[in-house]
């Protein structure tokens, strides 16, 4: 697919839904099954609406339909629940970004577009998880946050490496590789705050537009084109 122009979404008539109205979803494969997974989903809904400090173990247990003692058999503390949510989100992010790069053409331009597309898509797919992971991280101790932060650093490194490779090859005209990486990453993270299913744009439209934004931010000398367009 060619990345050409951002879609016209009619901002004047656009009324995004409230964040807490978005359905609770966690990724398959990295989310524990059974009661442990149900606890995470209940906590995600509460944390996204009331924040970590505004939610209690008793509320989470009630949402799941268990008593607090049963909940503690799965997670020893509220912090442990939040840390597990952080890890679930960052494992999925790491997996999907690596898969996107593995299937992308080798040029820095194509790899940047593929990475940013997937980054935008995961924030469309799991907006509540993304918001909690990005806004409640401060509630964890350094030790509890460390596994998620390690994965996050690896993802940030993927982006920085692509930008540096593009700068070295002449494909990108960068102002500053590290600041560009921060700006592109921050842009994608904000998707979770406004995207809602049934809105004026689809996840693929968001992903294509954000890939284009990233290429422009990187000063890409040449945009992406299909083989037909190249010919």
Secondary structure, 3 states (H helix, E strand, C coil): CCCCCCCCCCHHHCCCCCHHHCCCCCCCCCCCCHHHHHHHHHHHHHHHHHCCCCCCHHHHHHHHCCCHHHHHHHCCCHHHHHHHHHHHHHHHHHHHHHHHHHCCCCCHHHHHHHHHHHHHHHHHHCHHHHHHHHHCHHHCCHHHHHHHHHHHHHHHHHHHHHHHHHHHHCCECCCCHHHHHHHHHHHHHCHHHHCCCCCCCCHHHHHHHHHHHHHHHCCECCCCCCHHHHC
